[in-house]
Amino acid sequence: MEFIVEKEWLLKQLHEPNVRTVDCRFSLADPQKGAQEYDLGHIPGAVFFDLEKDLSGRVGTHGGRHPLPEMKDFVQKLEQAGIDDSTTIITYDHGEGAFAARFWWMLKLLGHEKVYVLNGGFTDWELANYPVTTNIPQYEKKQFKVNLNPDILASVEEVREVVSGQNPDTVLIDSREERRYLGLEEPIDKKAGRIPGAVNKPWFEGLRDRKYKPAEEQRERFTDIDSEKLTIVYCGSGVTAAPNFLALKTAGYEKVKLYLGSFSDWISYSENEIE
């Protein structure tokens, strides 16, 4: 239960007052879909956090397509959801992993340790005929104390140092599918290619049937990555790199950072090279 919990465990904890479930379902193709699905049915007691409205900030010249929100606003919503420093948080999406992992990573950034991803997500929960409700919960506001953990966040300057060779003890992992990594196609960003020197570890290879692979299989995925070195993961906009961050931590890698702006931020600087 270091980072992931199973649905059977959550079922037993549903009515525990200090356990909070967070619904992070989202569709990049249809940004309204997640909220609509939440209204149609969600795990009892779950609150909804939207990728673009709650887990991302205003898009600017730099920072990528899903920059961090104003953290005071994010913390305020956590408090309104009845979450404080002692709350155990279980976050879920449909089971694809990326949106729940984004929320999980953001809580880790705030220094909250008791946050977990629901293996299999809402899809497996429904398939098991576990309870679903349309009731929107209301919670007494709590006070969330931030204990910022900046060591898991990589800046564009830090990535530049890796590319320039100033930081040879750091590995860059591109979490996108191979065709985007190779620059053969780019359906979203204005330029195709990758950050120079990055190796490709597609994020979805860390999951099977909507569930995260166990630690041993995650270690096999990363056998060519030296665990003694710092590893920086990125993707297109910092969302699908989060499952790779989680997978590396599951595999036992201690020194892992997420380049939140990712490729969409990298290409916003004309001086940055593309491979």
C-alpha positions in Angstrom: 0.0 0.0 0.0 2.9 2.3 -0.5 1.4 4.3 -3.4 -1.6 2.2 -4.7 -4.6 0.6 -3.0 -7.0 -2.1 -4.3 -10.8 -1.6 -4.5 -11.4 -4.3 -1.9 -9.5 -2.2 0.7 -11.3 1.0 -0.3 -14.7 -0.7 0.0 -14.0 -1.5 3.7 -12.9 2.1 4.3 -15.7 4.0 2.6 -17.4 5.2 5.8 -14.2 6.0 7.7 -14.4 9.8 8.5 -10.7 10.4 7.9 -10.6 8.7 4.5 -11.4 10.9 1.5 -11.9 9.7 -2.1 -11.1 12.0 -5.0 -12.6 11.5 -8.5 -10.2 12.8 -11.2 -11.9 11.4 -14.3 -11.2 13.5 -17.3 -11.1 13.3 -21.1 -8.6 15.4 -23.0 -10.8 15.1 -26.1 -13.9 16.3 -24.2 -13.0 18.4 -21.1 -16.6 18.5 -19.8 -16.9 14.7 -19.8 -15.3 14.0 -16.4 -17.6 16.3 -14.5 -20.6 14.9 -16.3 -19.6 11.4 -15.5 -19.1 12.3 -11.8 -22.7 13.7 -11.8 -24.0 10.5 -13.3 -22.4 8.4 -10.6 -19.3 8.2 -8.5 -17.8 6.3 -5.5 -19.8 7.3 -2.4 -18.2 10.2 -0.6 -16.0 11.2 -3.5 -15.3 14.8 -4.3 -14.5 15.9 -7.9 -11.2 17.6 -9.0 -11.0 18.7 -12.6 -7.7 18.4 -14.5 -8.0 21.8 -16.2 -10.0 23.8 -13.6 -8.4 22.4 -10.4 -5.2 20.6 -11.2 -3.9 23.1 -13.8 -3.4 26.9 -14.0 -3.7 29.5 -16.6 -1.8 28.7 -19.8 0.8 31.4 -20.6 3.8 31.8 -23.0 5.8 29.4 -21.0 4.9 26.6 -18.5 3.3 24.2 -20.9 -0.2 23.2 -21.6 -1.1 22.1 -18.0 1.0 24.3 -15.7 0.5 24.2 -11.9 -2.5 26.1 -10.6 -2.2 28.8 -8.0 -1.4 26.5 -5.1 -3.4 28.6 -2.6 -6.5 28.0 -4.7 -5.8 24.2 -4.9 -5.2 24.0 -1.1 -8.4 25.9 -0.5 -10.4 23.3 -2.5 -8.7 20.5 -0.5 -9.8 22.2 2.7 -13.3 22.6 1.4 -13.3 18.9 0.7 -12.6 18.2 4.4 -9.0 17.3 3.8 -6.3 18.1 6.3 -2.8 16.8 7.1 -4.2 13.6 8.8 -6.6 12.7 5.9 -5.9 9.5 4.0 -6.7 10.3 0.3 -7.6 7.8 -2.4 -7.7 9.2 -5.9 -9.1 7.6 -9.0 -9.8 8.0 -12.7 -11.2 5.4 -15.1 -8.1 3.3 -14.5 -6.0 4.8 -17.3 -3.8 6.2 -14.5 -2.7 9.6 -15.7 -5.3 11.9 -14.1 -5.3 10.2 -10.7 -1.5 10.1 -10.8 -1.4 13.9 -11.5 -3.5 14.5 -8.4 -1.3 12.1 -6.4 1.9 13.8 -7.5 0.5 17.2 -6.6 -0.3 16.1 -3.1 3.2 14.7 -2.8 4.5 18.1 -3.9 2.5 19.7 -1.0 4.2 17.2 1.3 1.2 15.0 2.0 2.2 11.4 2.5 -1.1 9.6 2.9 -2.3 9.8 -0.7 -2.8 6.7 -2.9 -4.1 5.8 -6.4 -7.0 3.3 -6.7 -5.8 0.4 -8.8 -8.2 -0.2 -11.7 -10.0 3.1 -11.1 -13.7 3.6 -11.4 -14.0 1.1 -14.2 -13.0 -1.9 -12.1 -15.1 -0.5 -9.2 -18.2 -0.6 -11.4 -17.4 -4.0 -12.9 -17.3 -5.4 -9.3 -20.8 -4.0 -8.7 -19.5 -1.9 -5.8 -21.7 1.0 -4.6 -22.1 4.1 -6.8 -24.0 7.2 -5.9 -25.1 10.5 -7.4 -25.2 12.3 -4.0 -22.8 15.2 -3.8 -21.1 15.1 -0.4 -20.6 18.2 1.8 -17.8 18.3 4.3 -16.8 20.5 7.2 -13.9 22.7 6.1 -10.5 21.6 7.5 -7.1 23.3 7.6 -4.4 21.8 5.3 -0.9 22.6 6.3 1.5 22.7 3.3 5.0 21.2 3.7 6.3 21.8 0.2 8.5 19.1 -1.3 10.2 21.0 -4.2 12.7 18.1 -4.7 10.2 16.3 -6.9 9.8 19.2 -9.3 12.3 19.8 -12.1 12.6 23.3 -13.8 13.4 24.0 -17.4 16.8 25.3 -16.3 17.6 22.0 -14.7 16.6 20.1 -17.9 18.8 22.5 -19.9 21.8 21.5 -17.7 21.2 17.9 -18.5 21.0 18.5 -22.2 24.1 20.6 -22.2 26.1 17.9 -20.4 26.6 19.9 -17.2 24.6 17.3 -15.3 25.8 13.9 -16.5 24.4 12.0 -13.5 20.8 12.8 -14.5 18.6 10.7 -16.9 15.7 12.2 -18.9 12.7 9.9 -19.6 10.2 10.8 -22.3 6.9 9.2 -21.3 5.1 9.7 -24.6 4.3 7.0 -27.2 7.2 6.1 -29.5 6.0 7.9 -32.6 5.8 11.2 -30.8 9.2 10.5 -29.1 10.7 9.9 -32.5 9.1 13.0 -34.0 7.2 10.9 -36.6 4.0 12.6 -35.6 2.8 15.3 -33.3 -0.9 15.6 -32.9 -0.9 18.3 -30.1 2.2 20.4 -29.9 3.5 22.9 -32.5 6.8 21.1 -32.9 7.7 17.4 -33.2 10.6 15.6 -31.6 12.0 15.2 -28.1 14.3 16.8 -25.6 17.9 15.8 -26.7 19.3 12.8 -24.9 16.0 11.5 -23.5 15.2 7.8 -23.5 11.7 6.6 -24.2 9.6 4.8 -21.6 5.9 5.1 -22.7 3.8 5.7 -19.6 1.1 3.2 -20.5 3.6 0.3 -20.4 3.6 0.6 -16.6 -0.1 -0.5 -16.6 -1.9 -3.7 -17.6 -5.7 -4.0 -17.7 -6.1 -0.6 -16.0 -3.8 -1.7 -13.1 -0.3 -0.7 -12.3 2.2 -3.5 -12.7 3.8 -4.7 -9.5 7.2 -3.5 -8.3 9.2 -6.3 -9.9 7.7 -5.7 -13.3 8.3 -2.0 -13.0 12.0 -2.6 -12.1 12.2 -4.7 -15.3 10.9 -1.8 -17.3 13.6 0.4 -16.0 16.6 -2.0 -15.9 18.6 0.3 -18.2 18.1 3.3 -15.8 20.7 3.7 -13.1 18.8 4.0 -9.8 21.8 5.9 -8.3 21.2 8.7 -10.8 18.6 11.4 -10.7 15.7 10.7 -13.1 13.6 13.4 -14.6 10.3 12.3 -16.3 8.4 14.4 -18.8 5.7 14.0 -21.5 3.7 16.5 -23.5 2.3 18.6 -20.7 3.2 16.9 -17.4 0.1 14.7 -17.1 1.0 11.3 -18.5 4.5 11.6 -17.1 3.0 11.3 -13.6 2.3 7.5 -14.0 5.9 7.0 -14.9 6.9 9.0 -11.8 4.7 6.7 -9.7 6.0 3.6 -11.5 9.6 4.6 -10.8 8.9 5.1 -7.1 7.1 1.8 -7.0 10.3 0.2 -8.5 12.3 1.7 -5.7 13.9 4.7 -7.4 14.5 7.4 -4.8 15.7 10.3 -6.9 12.9 11.1 -9.3 11.6 14.5 -10.5 8.8 15.5 -12.8 9.4 18.3 -15.4 5.9 19.6 -15.2 6.0 21.9 -18.2 7.4 19.0 -20.2 7.8 19.1 -24.0 5.1 21.8 -24.5 7.1 24.1 -22.2 10.5 23.1 -23.7 9.5 24.1 -27.2 8.1 27.5 -26.0 11.8 28.6 -25.8 13.2 29.2 -29.2 16.7 28.6 -28.0 16.0 25.1 -26.8 17.2 22.4 -29.1 14.9 19.5 -30.3 16.2 16.1 -31.3 
